[in-house]
């Protein structure tokens, strides 16, 4: 007694239920889009789509394969860097040259006596094969930067095992003719300077094999 009875909502048909489903609404949107595109095409007002933009870094670039070689390398440094941990046994230095995924290993040599004037010498050459990109800029051909890292791993010195690194941009020494340059690069933390002769040789397509 005194309770209000609310009327029941009208029954919903199965067709009406399907018309409210997400899949149905998605199909209706797609149909409207296609209908609008057809109308624009028939009226001649279709908006022209611009071609996809290419990445600027890929425009005008040409991959060239090179072999760079370090020869007659020697190290100048202070006496503290190569002071032997065990008297009479000179420390060893290993040369590692890397650029991207490419790595070249030079010889492991003994440090020289301080009176020699040089900390160490590498008489055997070490070569690194990699790609350099040529770029046309303002009507001139230049080379995109190709950074490499030269690391000297020192063992047996008073200081704990150390790795001394220097960076070298190979693109600065790339050319279409074989050339050699006298190069000096400073090691990190002012540990010393590595001097060497750097030669570059451009490989033609027939000479290339898995060089990146």
Buried (B, 14 or more C-beta within 10 A) or exposed (E): EEEEEEEEEEEEEEEEEEEEEEEEEEEEEEEEEEEEEEEEEEEEEEEEEEEEEEEEEEEEBEEBBBBBBBBEBBBBBEEEBBBBEEEEEBBBBBBBBBBEEBEBEBBEBBBBEEEEEBBBBBEEBBBBBBBBBBBEEEEEEEBBEBEBEBBBBBEBBEEEEBEBBBEBEBBBBBEEEEEEEEBEBEBEEEBBBBBBBBBBBBBEEEEBEEBE
